[in-house]
């Protein structure tokens, strides 16, 4: 699918596997069980270490090494870095191979420079284990608004005279929450203002009540609806639905429950990439 101009190759089923790839940016959020296509991704942003989000990391390194691809870079939460390094060392001994990979510990407040004007900003996602989301931002340089009426020669003359004629702005293009409670919406402006928000919505109805959803550290549709007016995103990709819901149940429930202002901006991540429109 393509949303907000970005090609997305994704799988996400609660408790089974989550890997959200942006092929044109050569990166993925979480690695799941390492889908075959994800072997190509040189950057992995790991949100947390539950098996359905992180189980494929050793396979990712091994398979890239097998096909002679450069070693990947994994951005991992500070809290998990030492254990992940230790886990890789165990796998290296078992596999009798190098499993080349670069682990970069990071956390909220860090700015991860990615090149080409892109950067990533980790933020805290409240979950039942340490978890962080990531916002992908892009820097743009453009003419100062006050000079917009000038001709190109006039702008050039001012620049040659030593005047500052441009400014650099940063726009939040993509935010991925990982597994989270819905309070991440209130807490993080990066989540509310990203052009494209990729967010979990694991539970949809009273088969799993809100209290139980909160106990597992996940978003319930009831609580997302309560926060609909806070979401300024151009588009929202909802993911991580519980396997208890069929694609048709997900689609029909969202059509029925989402307010109109939000419904037109939401796409559920399902096998058929169903739209609500």
N, C-alpha and C positions, 0 to 999 in steps of 0.2 A: 504494500500500500504506500501511498505518498500523501503526507499531511504537511501543511505549511511549507510545501516545496521540498520536503526531505523524504527520501526513500527509506522505508522501514521494513526490516525483515525480523519478525518477532514471534516468540512463543512465550506464553505465560499462563499457567494453570496453577492455582494455589496448591502448595504442597507437592507438586509434581516437577515443574521446571519453569524457570524464568530466564530468558536471554533476549534482550532488546537490542537489535543491531541497527546501526546507521551505516550502511555499506559505503556511502559516498564520503563519509567522514572517517572511515576505517576504524570504527570503534564499536564497542558493545557495553551495555549496562548489564552486569551480572553474566555468568557463563552457564548457568543451569547444568545440564549434563554434557555440555559442549556439543550443540548441534553441528553437523558437518560443516555448514557454511560459516560458523563462527571460528573455525580454525584459521580463517583468513584474517581475522581482526588482530591488528598489532597492539591495540590498546583495549584493556578491559577495566571498567570502573566497577569495582566490587562494593556492593552496599552493605552486605553482612554475610555471615558464614553459615546460615542454614543450608542444608544439603541441596535443596531445590534451587538455590541461587549460586552456590559455590562449588558443588560437587565435581564439576568437570575441569578444575584448574590444572591438575597434573596432566590430564589427557590433552588439554590445550597446548601445554608446553611440549609434551612428548611428540604430538602430531606435527606441530610446526617444525620441530627439529627434524622429524622424519622427512619432511618435504623440503628441507633446507631453507626454510623461511627464517628471517631474523628473529631473535628472541623477543617475545612479547613484553610489553610493559603493563603491569597490573597496579592500578591505584587501589589501595586497600585501607580500611579504617585503621587509625593508629592502634586501637585496642586489640586488633587481630594480627598485626604484622608479625610479631615474634612467633606466634603459634603457627601461622601460615608458613613462615620460613622453616620452622621445625618440621612441619608436615611434609614440605617438599624434600627436606633432607632424608626423611624416612623413605619417601617414594624413590629418591635417587638410589638409596641403598638396595631397596627391593628390586628396582628396575635395572640396576647396574648401568645407569645412564646419567647424563649431566642434567637433563630437564632444564635447559637454559631459560631463565626468566628473570625479569627485573621487577622487584617489588618496591613500590614507592609508598610508604606510609603517609597518610594525610588526614586532615580533619577540618571541621568548621573553622573558617577564618583563613585557611590557606588559599592561595591563588596558584593554580596549576597551568603554566604556560604550555600551550599545545602547538604553537606555530601558526603561521598564516592568519594572524589576527584573532585566533581562537584561544579561549582559556576556559578552565573549569573551576567552579567554586563548590566545594563540598558544604553540605548543611546537615544538621541533625534531624533525623527522622525518628520519632519516638516509637519503639518497637519493644518486644519482650527480651531482645538481646541488643547489643550495641549495633546501631544501624545508621547509615548516613546516605542521603541522597546527593545528587550532583546536578548543578546547573551549568550548561554549556553556553558561554557568552561570546559575543563577537564584537570586536572593536572596529569602529568606523571613523574615518576622518572626513569631515566635510567643511564647506565654507561657513564662516560665521553668519548666522541669520541676518545680522545688521548689514552685511555686505552683499546680500543676495541680489540686489538690483544693479550691481556694478558689472561692467563688461569684463571680459577676460583680460584685455590689456590693462585695465584699471586695477584689477586685482593683482596682476603681476607686478605692476609698478609699486603698489603698496608693500608687497612681499619683499621686493628688492630694496625698498627703503627701510626694511627692518621691522615692519609692522606684522603682528600676528594676524593671519587671515583665516586660519582654520581652527577647528576644535575636534578633539577625539571624544567620541561617545561610546558607551558600552550598552549593548542590547542583549537581553536574556532570550536566547533562541529556543532552548530545549531544557526542560527540567524533568528529572526522573526521581521519584520519591523513594523507590524501594518499598519494602514492607513498612507500614507506618500506621499510627493513629491519625485521625483527621485533623488533630490540632496543628499538624505541620502547615496547614493552610493559613491559620492565623499567625503562626510564629514566623513564617518565612515569606518575605516579599518576593524572593526568587521564584517560589512556587506559584504565587498568585499572578505574577506578571509575565512569566515565560510565554513566548508566542505559542509554543507547543508544550503542553503538560502531559507527561506520561505518569499515570497514578493508578495505584491498585484500588480495587473495590471488590473485596473478596466475597462479601455476603450481601444478599439482596432482599431477603424477606425474613419472616418470623420463624422459619425453620432453624435459623441461628439468630437469637435475639441480640440486640445491641450490646447488652452486658457481656454476653459470651464473646462477641466479636472483639470487644475492647479487652477482654481478658487474654485473648490470643494476640493482641497487638495489631489488629487489622481494621480496615475501613468497612463500615456497614453503610449501605445505600441511604438509610435513614439519616445518618449523620452527614453524609455528603450533601444531600438535599438541603439540610439546614444551613449549609455554608455556600449555597449556590451563588448568592449575591456577592460573595467575596472574590470569586474567580473571574479575573479579567482576561483570561487566555483567549487567544485566537481559536485554538482547538485543543481538545482534551482526548487523549487515548486512554480509555479505562482498561485495566488489565487485571490478571491474577484472580479471576473469578473461580470460586470453588467448583470442583469437579462434580458436585451434586447438581449443578444447573446445566441444562442442555443449552446449546446456542439459541434455540428458539425462546426458551424461558428467559435467558438474559436479555435478548432483544425486546421481547414484549414487555418485560418488567421495566426496563429503562424507558421505553416509549410511554408507558403508563405513569411512571413515577417522577421522571425528571421534569422540572419546570420548563416551559417552552424556551425561555432565554438560554437555558443550558443545553437542552435537547439538540438544538441545531448545531451545537459546537462539539458534540460528543460522538466518538466512534468507539464501540466495544471491540476489544481484540478477541476475535473468534476465528474458528477455522476457515470460515468463509468471508472474513473481513466484512461483516454485516454493517450496514449503515442504518442510522435511525431515521434517515430522511426518505 
